[in-house]
Amino acid sequence: MGWAFGCGPSLTSETHWQKRSRMFALLRKKSNLLFGLGLIAPCLIYFCVFFVWPIGNMLYRGIDNPEVSVGMPKTSVAIASWAGDELPSDAVFDALGQDLALDGREMGYKRAAAARRLNYEISSFRALIMESARAASKLDQPPNRQKILEIDERWGEIKYWHAMQRAARPITPHYMLTAVDLMENDDGSISRVPENRALFIKVLGRTFWMSTVVTLFCVLIAFPVAHGIAMAPAKTRSLLLMLVLLPFWTSLLVRTSAWVILLQPNGLINNALISIGLIEKPLSLIFNRTGVYVAFIHVMLPFVVLPLYSVMVGVSKDYVRAAYSLGASIPHTFLKVYLPIAWPGVWSGGLLCFVVCLGYYITPLLVGGSKDQMISYFIAFFTNRTINWGLAASLAIVLCLSVFILLAIYGWFSRKTLATGR
């Protein structure tokens, strides 16, 4: 009776406690989530501030185009609505005259930056801007259309105005097009650059080719090395792994410089080959593609050995013994049993080697010649020497897109392997 008249827990009170229990469980889940986020927050902040933001800022420079709009603001606004079929109106010339007549050190720096940017469009544009600015500064008032044409008759050529209109846009495809040997014509169409100016597609192809060759040689050399380490006894295996990791304890610059000494015409390698009678005169091993391949393979080899070893050390010897007991030959056992199991290590090590090779800079610079430089050299060249950060960023974007495509192919291959089991 007590239960019936409410002396015990009712259905309503039971539901209430269930709700409270779910609420406390949800609070615990949220508190655990916040605690986990708090633990990873320092690493996440560090990653965003020192990795994502600098790289994103650099890549943005591949389309950013502020120089002309800042250095010649009135002209940039006036020429935006120009139709482009004939010379601009008097209002555009007046705006140009006012920009050229602006005085002051800060404005001079901005105008010089704008002139340098316009020189990427037409090689003589910088001289035209600077000479016209000097002439305009000597006048009592900003020059009009007639005065500007008297200062330099090139202002009467429509190609300079088309270049000015293209360069005045805040966002530009110029650098990205240049990075793939394309250009924007006066009518807005896209075409290939003349053959004598085509460079970066060849450099990109050279980068992929050299990276492919180095990767193939590294895989061929690393496979037996990793297999030997995996099959060795435990004590010997530790020693061999230490020898593989030893190059990482030495500076990359020191390792590459050592190859410069070894590969010289009078270096150790040529002297040894001459002394044993294999050659009569020194071989050309330095500042060419041969030297780059030799030094590159030496630098990249550990990146392939370690992934291969990590897979091979987990391969049971029973699989090979079972294949032999069933009558399989050594080549058949290797191709049908051992290689499929070790293939993920081959693919991972090869991909790691290839991606690292794509962006390598030091080794080709020190050991290679002028025709052996990869795309990383030109990124550094435009960043440090010519200060053309837009083109450097565009080349970096092309390189990043190449890496992302490779990672997408690797992801597809990995999913296919997991789905098929082979």
N, C-alpha and C positions, 0 to 999 in steps of 0.2 A: 504493500500500500504506500509505504514511504516513497518508493521509487515512482509510483504512479502520480503522487501528489507533489512531486518536485523536490523530494528530499535527496535524490541522487542527481547526477548530471543529465540534463535534457539534451535533445537533439540540437537545440539552438545553441546552448553553451558549448557543445562539442564542436560545432562549426566555427564558433568564435575563436576557440583555441587553435583550430587548424589555420585560420586566417593569420592569427598572431605568429604561429610557427612559420608559416610561409613568409611573413613579413621579416621576421628575424633572419631567416635563411637568405632572403634577398639582400638584407643589409650586410650580412656576413660576406656574401658574394661580392657586393660592391666595395666593401672595405678591403677585401683581398685584392680586387682589381686595382684600387687606388694605391694599395701598398706595393703591388708589383710595378705599377707605373712609376711610383716614386723611386723604386730601386733602379729602373732603367733610364730615368729622366736625365741624369748627368751624361750618360753615354749618348742618349738621343740628342741632347742639346749640343754636345761636342760635335757629333756627326753633322748636324744641320749647320752649325756656325762655321766649322773649319773644313767641311767637305762639300755639302750640298750647295750652300750659298756661294762660295767662291767659284765652283765649277759652273753653277747656273748663271752667275753674273758674267763669267767669261763667254759662255756659249751665247748669251743674249747679245753680246757685242757683234755676233755674226749677222744680226739684222738691224742693230741700232745704228742710227745715222744722224747724230745731232750737230755735226760740225758746221754745215752750211746754214742751217736754220738758226744757229747761235751766232755765227760769225757774220752772216749777211741776212739779218732778220727781215728787213723791209722787202728785199728782193725775193726772199723765199715766199712771203705771203702774196706778193703781187704776181709772181710767175705761176702760182698754183693753178690759176684759172686760164692760163694761156692755151689757146687751141693748138698751136704748134705748126700750123700750115704756112705761116709767114713770120717776119720779125715781130717781136712783141710791141705793144703799144707804147706811147710816150710815158704812161704812168709807170710801166715796168722800168723803162730807162731812168725815169726820175728816182725811183726807188733804188736802183743800182747806184746812181750818182750819190744819193744820200749815204748809202752804206760805204761807198768808197771814200767819202769825205770825212767819215767819223774818225776822230782823233783820240789819242790816249794809248798808253802802253797796253792796258788790258784788252782794249778793242783790237789793237794790233796783233796780239797773240791769237785772239779768236779768229780774226780775218786770215792769219797765216795758217791756222788749222783748217779753215774752210778752203783755202787755196790748195793745201796739200790733198784734201779730200777730192776736190775737183780735178786735180792732176791725175787721179786714178781713172777718171773718165776720159780725159784727153791729156796727153803728155805735156802739152805746152800751156795748160790752163793756169798753173801756178805762177808762171812768169807773167802771164797776161793780167792776173789779178793784182800782183804786187806792183807791177809797173804802172797800172792804171791808178792804183791807190796813191802812189807817190805823185803822179801827175795831178790827181784830184786835190791832194793836200795843198798844192801851190796855188789853187784858184781861190778867189774871194768867196765864192758860193758853190754849193754842190753842182756838178755839171749836169746839163740836160742831155737830150738825145744827140743833138748835133755835136756838143762838146765831147761826149763819150766816143762818138765815131771818129772825131778828130784826134783824140788821144791815142786810139788804136783801132785800125780799120777791121781787125778781127771781130770786133763786136758787131759787125755787120754780117757775119757768117752765122747762119741759123744753127749749125751743129753745136756751137758753144752754148746757145740758149737751151737746146734740147738736153745737153749734159747738165746745165744748171738746174733745169726742172727735175731731172732724175735725181740729182744729188740733194735737192732741197727737201725731199720727202723724209719724214722722221723715221720711217721703217723702209728699209731698202733690200731688194734681192740681189744687189750688185755683188756682194762678197760671196754669197752662196753660189751664184752663177759662175763667178770667177773660179771658185774652188773645183768646179767640174768642167772647166774650159768652155763655158757658155757666156753669152753677153746679151744685153738688152739693146735692141735697135731703137732708132729715133721714133719709129711708129709703134713701139711697144712690143713688137714680136721678139722671140728668142731665137738665137742662131748660134752656131759654133764660132769660136774665135778663129782667126786665121791660123794656118798651120805653124807659122813661125812664132806664134804666141801661145800655142797649146803646150802645156807643161804638166798640169796637175793630174790629169788622167794617167799619163805615163808614169808619174811618180807613184800614184796609187796602185797601178798595176805592178810596178817594180816592188812596192812594199809587200803586196800580197804574194808575189812570186818568191821573193827572198824568204818571207816568213814560211811559206809552204815547203821550200827546199830544206830550211833549217829544221822544221818540224819533222819531216820525213826522216832525215838523217838522225835526229835525236831519238825518234821512236825505234829505228832499226838498231841503234847502239844501246839504247836503254833497256830494250826487251831482254836480251841475254844477261845484262848486268843485274836487272831487277830479279830475274829468275834465279841467277846464281846466289844472290843475297837471300832470297826467300827459301832456297833449298839448303842453305848452309846451317851448321849447328848454331845454337843460340849465342854462344860466346863469340864465335866468328862473325855472326850476323851483326852483333852490336858494333864490332870493330869496322866492318864494311859500311854500315850506315853512317858511322862517324866520318869515314873518309868521303862519303857522298856529301855530307853536310858541311865538310870542311871549307869548301869554296865560299859558303855563305858567311863565314867568319872573316873573310878577306874583302877589302873594299873592291867594288866593281871597277873603279878607276885603276886600281893597282893591277888587277887581273888583266884588264885590257891593255894597259901599258906594257905588261910583261910580254904579251904577244907581239906588240910593236917591236920589242927588242929581239925576240926569238925569230921573227919572220924577216928581218932585215937581210939584204943581199950578203952581208958579212956576218949574219947572225948565227946562232947555234945550229939551227936546222940545216941551213945551206952548207955550213962548214962540215957538219956530220955527213951529209950526203956526198959531198965532194971527197971527203977523207976515205969513205968506203967504196968510192969509185962508181956510184950510181949516176952521177952527173959530172959534167966537165966544167960548167960555168954556173954561177948562182941562178936560181929560179926567181922569177918575179912573184913573190908571195905577199907583199905588203902594198897597201894603197890600191887594192883592186878587189874584185869580187871573191877571189879565192881566200884572201886574208880575212874578209868579213865573215865568210862561212866558217872558217876554222875557229875564229874567236867567238863567233855567235854560238856555235854548237857547244863549245866548252862552257859558255856561260849558261846556256839553256838546259843542258843535260840533266842537272838535278831536278828541274821542274817536271821532267818526264819520269825519271827513275822513281821518285817517291810515290806518285799515284799508282804506278804499275806495281811497285812493291806492296803497297797497302792492299791491293787486290790479290796478288799472287800468293801472299803469305797465308791467305785464308782458303786457298784451293787445297782440297784434300788429295793426298796421294792415292787414295783408294780409287778415285775415278780413272786415273791413268792405269793403275794395276788391273782394274776391271776391263778396260779396253784391250789391254794386252792379252788378258786371259781369254777374251772372246775372239782373239785372232786378228785384231787390228794391227796394221803396220805402224811404224813410228810416225811417218808423215800423216797418215790417216788419223792417228790418235791426236796428233798436235792440231790438225785442222778442224777436226770434228768434236773433240772433247776439251782440250786445254785452251785453245784460242777463244772459243765462245765464252768460256768462263772468265778469261782474263781480258776480254774485249772492252768492258766498261773502263778498266784502268788505262787501256790504250787510248780510248776515245777521250777520257778526262785529261790524261797527261798531254795528249796531242793538242787538245783544245786550249789548255792552259799555256802551253808553249807557244802556240800560234798567236793567241791574244796578246801575250807579253811581247812577242816579237813585233807585232804591229806598231806598238808605241815606243820601241826602243830607240835610243838616241846616242848614247855614249859610244857604243862599240862601232857602229858604222862611221861615226864622226872621226874617231881616232885611227881606225884601221882601213877604212874604205877610201876610195877616190871620189871625184866629183860626180861620177855616174853611178855611184853605189849608195847615195844618200836616200834615206827613206822619208816618209811624210813627216815624221817627227822633227827632222832637221829643218824643214821649211816652216813648221809651226814655231820653232824656236827662233828661226831667222827673222820672220815677220814680227815676232814679239819683241825681240831684243835689239835688232839692228835697224830695221826700217820703221819700227813702231806702228806697223799696220795691224792693229789688234783685230780689226774686223775680219781681215782675210785669215789671220791666224786662228781666230775663233771658228770661222767657217770650215777650215781644214780640220779642226778638232771635232766639229760636228759630223763631218763626213767619216772621220775615224770612229767616233762613238756609234754612229749608225751602223757601220760595218760590224762592230763588236756586238751590238744588240741583235743584228741579224744572225750572227753566229750563235749567240746564246739561244735565240728562238729555235734555230735548227737543232741545237743540242737538246733543248727541252722537248721538241717533237720526237727526236730520236729516243730520248729516255722514256717518254710515255709509250712509244711504240714497242720498245724493248720490254717494258713492264707488262704491256697488254698481251704480247705474243709469247713472252717467256724466253725469248732468244735474241 
